[in-house]
Amino acid sequence: MNIIKQARTTRGLILRDAANLLGTDAGNLCRIEQGQQEPSIKLARRIGQVYGLSMDQIYKSAPSPREAA
C-alpha cells in the first residue's frame, strides 16, 4: 500500500476529507495514492505536515507515472 494512502487510512480519513484537509481534490489525491502522478512540491509539503512524512517518503512511496504504466 502506498505510504500516503496508509497514512490517510491510519488516521481514519476518507479520500474526500483528506483531500479537503490537504487543499486538493479527491481525484488528484487518488491518482497520487495510486502512483499515477506525483504531488507538486507544495502539495508534498502539505502532505508531510499533515501526515508527518518526509519528502523522501512521499516521493519514494510509489513508482513514477512511467513505471506505473
Secondary structure by P-SEA (a helix, b strand, c coil): ccaaaaaaaaacccaaaaaaaacccaaaaaaaaaccccccaaaaaaaaaaccccaaaaaaccccccccc
